[in-house]
Amino acid sequence: MKYTVLLFGLFVPVIGYAQFLDNFDQQNIEGWFWFTGDGDATLDFVQRERYASLMIDATKDKHNVYWTLIKRDVTEYLNLRKMQDPAYELRVEARVRVNRAPRRINFMINTQRTVDYHEHLMEFDIPDTTGWHVVSYTTNQFDARPGDTVYVQLCATDWGIGKYRVDVDYYRADVVVASLSGPDKGEPVPYHPPIPPVHTFLIHLNVTQDCLINSDFPDINLYDWHVKEPAGEVRVLTINANQWAILRWDFGSLKHAKAIDAGILELTTQSLPQGGNFIEAYGEDFGMEFGKVRVVEILGGDPEWDRKKVTWNSFMQGHSYDEVFNPQMIYDTELSVEPGTKTWITLSRPVLQRLLDGTTKGLLIRPLGTLNPSIYASEDRSGKGPKLYLNVMP
């Protein structure tokens, strides 16, 4: 039987001993509260047989930019005096299971003084639904002082328009000597990490196939989509609410290589019409989510589509959005505004690995809000089409 022991100032990497540990084997959930935002998803936190479940219902949500989380005050279990020593950090750990994959969850740690809620946030890629996964996160220069209230969170965001579940077997929090606590567990995905220079990547790959598909005209091929510039006709990918760009690469000898770290997707802006009073209508936190492009993994559909023939219907093959695309995006980002300028978008190591393995068939680019941008296509003679930068081990 699992049990809880609370020790102050001691870190022993055994689940039975922790400064704070909830192993969710009581009759009721105690001390946690849960809530949602940026949309119409709902959340319940339910006690099961020796574990607990986040029950997410996003069936009435529209835009899939919502967040859901569980949160707990763990102050009484932690020796915050030790946090004044730079050698000490806060480490959280949980054992989780999901009912849809791949998906990301995240830890977020804060106090009542926190202003930047992304400062101590780490996402984790959960690759399957078949088993439990242990994930942990150790802060870096977490500012917690005696007298502060320390909160720990577990979050699931942007999972899709449906019903989802995250099971939690245990959640623990410890003040640790960071240099002695060992590496964090799981597949960490830093939230909006700095973009490394492209010259640090040894492999530069032009997209092999790119095209547009339009759900309003599902049997129309849009291979010849173009605009006129002063120098002549150029080929572009123009996306809007019902017209999306699909991209795929032939990795050749790189197939099944091991991605070393995150990579970069490069897009070059041809034009960027934009507007809309989203912040005024929705509030700042929600409204700021719009005016971006969303990059999504393609998990199904026709894996061998040809840009000269592909249509919405031929690509989707009668399947639903959730069957063809990962409803949880890889990244939402604003595009570079000026024509001819580049946008670099981080693709996490797990996403790159799934591309190399063929689990992920390519990438989808679609807008959030009323954005209607054009990016240069691979067929354009300028060489400004989408590119992928990565480093691999053979």
N, C-alpha and C positions, 0 to 999 in steps of 0.2 A: 504494500500500500504506500502511495506517495504521502509525504508529510511536509510540513513547513517548519523550519527552524530559522530564527532571526538572530544573526550575530552582527555586532557592530565593529567595523574596522578590520574585518577579516574576510579575505577572498579565498575561498577554496573551490576549485572548478569541479564541484560535484553537485548534481541537482538537489540533493537533500539539504544542502547548507547554503543559505543565501541571506543577504541582509533584508531584501524583500523577495518573497516568492509567493505567488498565487498559483496553485496547481489545480484549481477549479474542480475539486472533488467534494465540495460541500453541497448542501441541499439547495442553497440560493447563492446567487452572485452578490458579493458584498464589496462596497467601496468604489466600484467602477461607475462611471456615467458615460453616456454615449449620445452622439448627435450627428447631424449631417448639415451640408450647406451647398450653395451654388447650384441649385437645381431642385428637383422634386423627388429625389430618392429618399427612402425611409430605411431606418435601421433598428433592429432589435438585437439585444445581447442575451442569449438564451443558455441556461444551464442544461448540460447533457449528462450522460453517464461518465463522470470523471473527466470531462472537458467542457468547454463552452464554445458557442458558435455566434459569430456575427452574421445575422440574417439580413441581407441587403435586398430591398425591393425597389428596383429602378424602372419598373414597367411603365410608370406614368411620367418619367423624365423624358426630356426632348433632346437636349444638346449633349449629354454625356460629358459634362465637365464637373460633375458633382464630386463631393468628398464625403466619406463616412469614417467615423473613428470611435474607438473606445479610449477612455482617459482615466487616470488615477493619480491621486496625490500620494506620493511615497515618502514624503519628507520625514516622517517619524521613524522610519527604518534606516535612514542614512546619517552618517557622521559628516555633516557638511563642513566641520572645521578642517577635515582632511583635504577638502576641495580647495583650500587656500594654498596648498602646496602644489606647484605645477606638475609634480610627478603623478598626481592622482586625477582620474577621470571617472565619469559615470559610464557603466556598461550595462546595457539591457540585452535580454535574450528571451526568445520565445520558440516554442515548438508548434508549428502550424501545418495545416492541411487545407487545400482549396478544392472547390468543386468545378472550376474551369481553369484551363491552363493553355498556353503560358499566361501568367498574370504577375503583376508586381504588387507587393505590399510595402508599407514603409513604417519605420520607427520615427517618432518625433519627440524630442525632449525639450522642455522649456520651464521657465519659472514665471512668477507673477510680474517680473520686470522685463520679460522677453518682448522685443520689438520685431526682430527678424525671425519669423517662425521657420524659415528654411535653413537657418544656420546650423542647427543640429537635427538634420533630417537625412535619413538614408533609406533608399529603396532597395528591395531585394527581388530578384527574379525567381519565381517559383515555376519550375518547368513542367510539372505533371500533377495529376490528381490522384495518383495511386498510393502515395505514402506521406508520412510526416517529414517535415523539414525543419531543422534547427537553424535559426538565424540569430545573429547577434551584432550589436553596434556599440563601439566605444567612442565617446565624444572626443573632441579635440578643443581644448581650452574652453571647457564649459564653465560659464560664470555662475556658480551657485555659492551663496554665502550663508553663514548662520543667520537665521531669521527669514530666509527665503522659503517659498513653497515650491517644491519640485514636482512637476507633473511628467508622467510617462504616457505615451500614446502608441496605439497600433492602428494603422489607417489602411483603407482600401479606397482608391479613387479612380474614377473614369473607367469602371469595369465594363460598361456596356448598358444597353437598354434591356434589362431582364431581371431575373432573380438569381442571387449569388450567395455563396456561403464561405466564410473563413472559419475553420475550427482552430481553437487555441487549446493546446494541452497544458501549457504552463507559461507564465510570464515572470521574469525575475529582473531585479535591478540591484547593482552593487557598486559601491565606490571602490575602485581598484587602482593599483599601481599599473599604469598603462603599459610600461615596458615589460612587466612580468605577467600580464594577463593573457598573452598569446594572441594569435590572429583572430579576427572576427570570423564567424561561421556563416556559411551560406554564400550566395552569389550577389555581392553588393553592387548596386547601380547608383552611383552618385547622382544627386539631383542637380540638373543643369550645371555640369562641370565646365571649367574653362576649356575653350577650344584650342587644342595644340596646333602649332603651325603645320601646314600641309607637308612641308619638307621633312618632317619627322616620320612620315610614312613612306615605306619602301615600295608599296604597291599602289599604283594609281590605275583605276579601271573605269573606262568609259562605259556607260550603260549599253547593254547589248540590244535591248528592245525597249521602246517606250511608245505609248500611245494614249489616246483619250477614250473613255467610255462614257456614254450618256444614258441615264436611266429613263429620260423622257423620249429618247429616240433609240430604243434598245437594239434595233437591227441595222443601225447606220455605223459604218466604219469611218473614223475621223483621221485617218493617216495623213491626209493632205492639209491639215489645219495650218494656216499661215497668216501672216500679216505683211503689210508693205512698210519698209523703212526707206530712207533716202537712197540707200545703196541698192535697193531691190527687195525682192521677196525673201522673207525668212520664215523658217519653220519653228513653231512654238507649241507649247502645251498650255492651254487656257483652262483654268479650273473655275468652277462655280458650284452652287449648291447641288446641282444635279449632273455635273460633268467633272469627272475626276481623272487624274493621270495615273497610269500603272507603269511600273518600271521592273525590269528583270535583267539579271546578269548571267552570262555563261562563265563560270569560274574555271572551267577547263582543268588544268593540273592542280589548281588550288582547292578543288572540291575535296572536302573532308580534311583539309588542313586545320590546324588549331589556331583560332584567333588569340592573339596575345593580350590585347586590350581593346578598348573602345575604338571605333573608327569614325569616319566623317562622310556624310553625304553632302555633296556640293551642288547647289542650284544657282543658276544665273538669271537674274530678273530681266525681262524684256519690257514689261510695264506693270504697274501696280495701282489700278483704280481702287479706291477704298473710301470708306465713310460710314456714317451711322452713329446715332447718339446712344450707343449701348450702355455706356457708364451712367448717363442720365436716366435711362429707362430701367436698368437692372441694378444700379449701385456699383461702386468702384470695384469691389472684390469679384463680383460676378461679371460685370460688363467688360473688365479688362481681359477676359478670356477670349473675346472675339477679335476679329481683325488679324487672325493668325492662320497659318496652314498647319494641318495635322498630318503627320507621317505615320503610316500604319503598316504592320506586317500583313502580307498576303499568305494565308495558310492553305487555301484551297483554290477552287476554280480550275480553269484550263491551264496546266503548267507549261504548255508549249505554244502559247498563243503567238500569232504573227501580227506585227503592227499593220501590215497591209490588208489584213482580213478581220481582225478582232472587232467584236461589237460587245455591247453590254450582255446580250443574251448568250453569245458564244463563250464569253469569258465566265459568266456566272454559272452556266450549265444548269439553270433551274434551282440553284441553291440560295439560301438566305444570306443576308449580310454576315451574320455571326458564323456561318459555316465557311465562308470564303475569307473573311478578314478577321484579324484579332480585334475585338471591340475596344480593348484598351490600347490606346495609341502608344507609339514609341516616344513621340515628342511633339509638342505644340510650340510653334515659334513664329515670330514676325519675320517677314521677308525683308531683305534689303530693298530700300525704296528706289534708289536711282537706277535707271536703265543701264545694264551692263555690269552691275555690281553683283557680288557673290554672297550667298548665304551658306554658312557651314552648320550642319546639324549633326549632333552627336548620335551615333548608333552604338548602343551598349555592347559589351563583349558577348553576352548571351544572344543578342539579336544577330550580331555578325556570325556567330557560330551556327545559328539556325539557318542563316543564308548559305553559308559554306556547305552545311550538311544537306541542304535541300528541304529541310523541314519547313522553312519559310521560303516561299516561291518567288518573292519579290517585294516591292514596296508600293503602297498606294499613297497618293498625295491628294488631299481634299481640303476645302476651306472650312474655317469656323466663322459663322456670321455671313455677311453679304460680300465678303472679299471676292474679287474677280481678277486674279493676277494671271499674267502670262510669263512662263519661263521658257528659255530656249530649249528646243528639242534636240535629240541626237542627230536628226536629219539635217539640221542647220549646218552649213559649210563653215561657220565661224569656229566650230569646235567648242561651243559654250554649253553643250548638252550636259545632262546630269553625270556626275562622276562619284566614284566611291574610293576612299582612301583607307588603307588598312595595313596592319602588320600581322604576319602569321608565323607559326612554327611549322616546318614541313610535316 
